[in-house]
Amino acid sequence: MSDRTADESVEAVGEDSGKSGGSKMFLMIGAGVVLLLITGGVLYMTGIADKFLGHKEEAAATKEKAPPVPTAVFYDLPDLLVNLNTGSRKPSFLKLSVSLELERAEDLPRLQSVMPRIIDNFQVYLRELRVEDLRGSSGIYRLREELLTRVNAAVAPVKVTDVLFKEMLVQ
């Protein structure tokens, strides 16, 4: 009986050493993978890996090929002061300061030549607005889009890209 116990204990020790050897191997491989990932991350973050991968040359080549960014041209309109449509209620006023964004500086003379038409189009539209039309961000967005449509119709073929509000006061 004692022979069997000794054999069983030898087998148990052999099984334990086999299990711990496998887990040690797994632990060593896992540590190696983690070390490799950390090293790769450090090389990438410091930019050393870019030299080996050739990313900087590609980025420099795309920067050279990119077209120059056009500079925007802004034109300030005179302040507008209009009565809002209130029906029979107490009168309300809108004071508006607007700047127009143009695509090119060459379009400024055309814009200045039709300025009375632009002001007239804005005045006619603004006088029909009610205070409720100007409430909230959706009301301001609709106002911006309507003014942009009207100014582009007045200055065609020149393209105004945006209407920017500098000041808006409803009283």
C-alpha positions in Angstrom: 0.0 0.0 0.0 2.8 2.3 0.7 4.1 1.7 -2.8 0.9 2.9 -4.3 0.9 6.0 -2.1 4.4 6.9 -3.2 3.5 6.3 -6.8 0.4 8.4 -6.5 2.3 11.2 -4.8 5.0 11.1 -7.5 2.3 11.4 -10.2 0.6 14.2 -8.3 4.0 16.1 -8.1 4.5 15.5 -11.8 1.1 16.8 -12.6 1.6 19.9 -10.4 5.0 20.6 -12.1 3.4 20.2 -15.5 0.6 22.6 -14.6 2.8 25.2 -13.1 5.3 24.9 -16.0 2.4 25.6 -18.5 1.2 28.6 -16.4 4.7 29.9 -16.2 5.1 29.7 -19.9 1.7 31.4 -20.4 2.7 34.1 -18.0 6.1 34.7 -19.8 4.4 34.9 -23.2 1.8 37.3 -21.8 4.4 39.5 -20.2 6.3 39.5 -23.5 3.3 40.6 -25.5 2.5 43.4 -23.0 6.1 44.6 -23.1 6.0 44.6 -26.9 2.7 46.6 -26.9 4.1 49.1 -24.4 7.3 49.5 -26.4 5.4 50.0 -29.7 3.1 52.6 -28.1 6.0 54.5 -26.7 7.8 54.5 -30.1 4.6 55.6 -31.8 3.8 58.4 -29.4 7.3 59.8 -29.5 7.3 59.8 -33.3 10.3 57.4 -33.7 8.1 54.8 -35.4 7.1 57.3 -38.0 10.6 57.3 -39.4 10.5 53.6 -39.9 7.0 53.6 -41.3 7.4 56.6 -43.6 4.4 58.5 -42.3 6.1 61.9 -42.1 7.0 61.9 -45.8 3.4 61.1 -46.7 2.1 63.8 -44.5 4.5 66.3 -45.9 3.6 65.3 -49.4 -0.1 65.8 -48.8 0.5 69.2 -47.2 2.4 70.3 -50.3 -0.5 69.1 -52.5 -3.3 70.8 -50.5 -4.7 73.9 -52.2 -4.3 77.1 -50.3 -7.1 78.0 -48.0 -9.0 81.0 -49.3 -9.3 83.9 -47.0 -12.8 85.1 -46.3 -13.7 88.7 -46.9 -16.2 90.5 -44.6 -18.3 93.5 -45.3 -20.2 95.3 -42.5 -23.6 96.6 -43.3 -24.9 99.8 -41.6 -27.0 99.1 -38.5 -30.7 98.4 -39.3 -33.5 99.7 -37.0 -37.0 98.6 -37.9 -40.5 98.4 -36.4 -41.7 94.9 -36.1 -45.2 93.8 -37.1 -47.1 93.7 -33.8 -50.7 94.2 -35.1 -52.5 96.5 -32.6 -50.1 95.9 -29.7 -47.5 98.1 -28.3 -44.8 98.8 -30.9 -41.6 96.6 -30.9 -38.3 97.4 -32.6 -35.4 95.4 -33.9 -31.9 96.7 -34.1 -29.7 94.5 -36.2 -25.9 94.7 -37.0 -24.9 92.4 -39.8 -21.7 91.4 -41.5 -21.6 89.7 -44.9 -19.0 87.0 -45.8 -17.9 87.0 -49.4 -15.8 84.4 -51.2 -13.5 86.8 -52.9 -12.2 90.4 -52.3 -12.9 91.2 -56.0 -16.6 91.0 -55.3 -16.7 94.0 -53.0 -17.3 96.6 -55.7 -20.4 94.8 -57.0 -21.7 94.4 -53.4 -21.2 98.1 -52.7 -22.8 99.1 -55.9 -26.1 97.3 -55.0 -26.1 98.2 -51.3 -29.3 100.3 -51.5 -31.1 97.2 -53.0 -29.7 95.0 -50.2 -30.8 97.4 -47.5 -34.3 97.7 -49.1 -34.7 94.0 -49.3 -33.7 93.6 -45.7 -36.0 96.4 -44.4 -39.1 95.1 -46.3 -38.5 91.6 -44.9 -37.7 92.7 -41.3 -40.8 94.9 -41.0 -43.1 92.0 -41.6 -41.5 89.9 -38.8 -43.2 89.4 -35.4 -41.4 89.2 -32.1 -42.4 85.5 -32.0 -40.6 84.9 -35.3 -37.3 85.8 -33.6 -37.6 83.6 -30.5 -35.2 80.7 -30.1 -32.3 79.5 -32.1 -34.6 78.2 -34.9 -36.0 81.7 -35.3 -32.5 83.2 -35.6 -31.5 80.4 -38.1 -34.6 81.1 -40.3 -33.8 84.9 -40.2 -30.2 84.2 -41.2 -31.2 81.9 -44.1 -33.8 84.4 -45.4 -31.4 87.3 -45.3 -28.8 85.2 -47.1 -31.3 84.3 -49.8 -32.3 88.0 -50.2 -28.7 89.3 -50.4 -27.6 86.6 -52.9 -30.6 87.5 -55.1 -29.6 91.2 -55.0 -25.9 90.8 -55.7 -26.0 87.9 -58.3 -23.7 86.6 -59.8 -21.6 87.4 -56.7 -21.9 84.8 -54.0 -22.3 85.8 -50.4 -21.5 82.7 -48.3 -22.8 83.8 -44.9 -24.7 86.4 -43.0 -23.2 87.0 -39.6 -25.0 88.7 -36.7 -22.9 91.1 -34.8 -25.7 92.6 -32.7 -29.4 91.8 -32.4 -31.7 93.7 -30.1 -35.5 93.3 -29.8 -37.3 95.8 -27.8 
